[in-house]
Amino acid sequence: MRPEEARIVSHVCGDGWLSSYLERNSLQIVNGRRYKRDRKRFVIGYCNTEKVLLQQFESDMKNIFNINARKVRSELRFKSKRVFDRISELGGGNSRKWFISKEIRLCRNPYLN
């Protein structure tokens, strides 16, 4: 585990959120055929007024998970089930559910030495 990944989880726990929702009648094209199906979406969000923290979070997400953000004012949103599951596994989540995972506690941080 890299320190950037632990920093992403801490950002989500502090000023971010994880949410999922059901998108009704989502258009999907499979082998040239159109289908309208319900689809579950997973969103990772981060909101902060400090531009430095927003840039740091965005660059960490790009470097670690290789996904791009959608920017809305002072907010970043990412859509990815893979990243959603990884952040949840590491302890990130809503206020009542987050925890510090064992993997993060065992991570060596060069800034603490």
Long-range contacts (C-beta under 8 A, 24 or more apart in sequence): 1-103, 1-104, 1-107, 2-64, 2-107, 3-107, 3-109, 3-110, 3-111, 4-60, 4-63, 4-64, 5-60, 5-64, 5-90, 6-90, 6-104, 6-107, 6-109, 7-56, 7-60, 8-57, 8-60, 8-61, 8-64, 8-87, 8-92, 9-87, 9-90, 9-91, 9-92, 9-101, 9-104, 11-46, 11-53, 11-57, 11-60, 12-44, 12-46, 12-87, 12-92, 12-93, 12-98, 13-91, 13-92, 13-93, 13-98, 15-46, 15-47, 15-48, 15-53, 16-44, 16-45, 16-46, 16-47, 16-92, 17-44, 17-45, 17-94, 18-42, 18-43, 18-44, 18-45, 18-84, 18-87, 18-88, 18-92, 18-93, 18-94, 19-43, 19-45, 20-84, 41-79, 42-79, 42-80, 42-81, 42-83, 42-84, 42-85, 43-77, 43-78, 43-79, 43-84, 44-77, 44-78, 44-79, 44-80, 44-83, 44-84, 44-87, 45-75, 45-76, 45-77, 45-78, 46-75, 46-76, 47-74, 47-75, 47-76, 48-74, 49-74
